Structure formats: structure tokens, C-alpha cells
């Protein structure tokens, strides 16, 4: 399936995962690559294994999971490639947050409920960048400002439960970007948001990519979001990667049936939304 360069920045090779001995695999022999500055979407229905791949890339799968295959992160020529699945925990701690970061589907659930937003960001900056307390505090407010939060002081003093869904997602993105990672994994970053906020988050991620040459692995079931944010789509169906193509080739005649079905679902969703708006005007 994957015939791309063997020198890509991020490579997943023949990844298979099952969560317990005897259970059916949730991923089977999945391979994909991401080049520096590239943005790809991993698209598929719920339960097909998309989020499992994301967690494997962050080395966050439970210790009871059975994993086969490899995930390799390459830096520039001065850096030794990192074997994500085979490295010791100290090596992974130096990678996680610094070189690879993740935005989770439930932003509120990924934040510490008893810690103010400013303090959470400052802690990340201190750990990842090694900054002083005073520098980290200033950096926390700057991070909130960079993700489009107009009043970073007020938001910084808030607790997670005081934030709207869209604001919480901006904070989660600020936390992920605080370490200036090379690769951002975004797991359904807009699925719990309304249409207007979705568009704002999409534009925020797009602008971040333009400014930083950030590589993006977008996990989504929505082909419309994939088209808006990425230049390549990998489709998973029933635990296997069945399609891998540039955005501009999505409608080619030789595309897999799963790809065509996901495109039709996105078009139906868009058509239904337009019809609903027309009826309410």
C-alpha cells in the first residue's frame, strides 16, 4: 500500500495492535509515512483503529496491549532516529511533548480539573523547555494569545470546567504546541464543536502549520475536515489501511469503496446542513 520514501520524518510500518490475548486485532499491518511539513488525515468510521494508531505513536497504549510492527521518528541529520515502540521510557519522555504532541478528542477531559489554565501551561513550558517560573508564566499567556484567545489573563486564571468547548480546545492546542513539536497528532479535534467553532479551530490549525512548518496527523471520520486541513488521506476500514492518496485524487475511479462512502457521507452532511439552514430562514 505504501510506496513513499523510506526517509520520511515519521514512519509507521506493519503496525498491528490487539488489546488482550485472544482478542481480534484493532489494527492489522498498517503502514504510513509523513514527510516534514506534510499534513495527512487518517479517516475512517468509529472503531476502525484510528485513535489506537495515534496512542501508539505517543506510546500511550496500555501495557497489556500486544503490539507488532514499528514506529520511527526521524529528525534532521544530526539526530538519531527514535524507535517509538522499542525505546526506553526516558527517551520517550524526551520525545513526547517536545517532538510529538497530541490534541485529544475531549479537551476538557485532557486538562487537569483542579489546576488553573495558566499554571498547566507554565508547568508544560518548564518541563519541556526548561524555563524558569517567571519565564514560564509569561510564556503561558503568550501561548494562549497565539491560539487566538483575546483575553489570555482571564482564561489563564480559569479552571477547565469554566471554559466553553471551543475555548477548551484552543487551550488544549496551546498545551500541545507549547513544546514546539515537529509533529502534531489531532484526534477528532472538532467533532464535539458546533459549525462556527469548528471552522475557527480548522483555521487556527491551518495558520499554525503555515507559520511553523508543523507536520500534522489528523484523526477524523469526516472527509470534509480532512479536505480542509490536509493534502493526503489514508483510509482505514475494519482495522486495515485500504487507501492512501493525495486530496486531489480522492474522486479517481480506482479509489476504494470505503473512500467513496466517506466522501458521500461528507456531501450528505453538508447538503443536510444547507437544507436545515434554508428551512430556518
C-alpha angles and dihedrals in degrees: 000000000000116000098160128122119304088217098064120139093244124026131183112189126190093330115185124174134183124174099216137014110274095018121119114263118262089205127029124196096323118177128180140146137210123202123212110283093009124129120207133175124221102206132185147114123292112284096023094116103262097128091043089061090050092051091047089053089055092042089239100128115120116270089243092064118110110224131185128179131036142278117198129186117199125194127186122309092279094060128077114235113257120228099213096195097039104040125100120259094256090059092048091050088057090051102041110085093002103061102006123032133175137212111204129218093245106049095182091053091051093056126081104255095208099046127079115245094244092054093049091053092044091052091052091050092049093050099039101035100024093231127161121260094256093047091046091052092053090044091053091059091045090052091054091048091051092058092054101264105152097200105036094166093058094043091045090058093050129096119233094256089059093062129089118237093258093047091048090052091052089051091048089052091049089053092049093048095044092091092050093237125198092221128036119197110200113190109201091320095178105031095101095045133089120251098265094048090044090058091049093051092046091052091046092054091044092051091048090054092050093051100043109025086238117178113229134205106188118195111202146139091210116089091193091062089046091054091048096052111025143052097210135040130207114191123207122197124178094346096311133099104241104168138026118177145137116269092249091058097052094107097046115132094244095057118124118264090244090059092051091049093052091049090051091049091053091048092049091050091051092047092049091050092051092048091050092050091050091052093051096049 
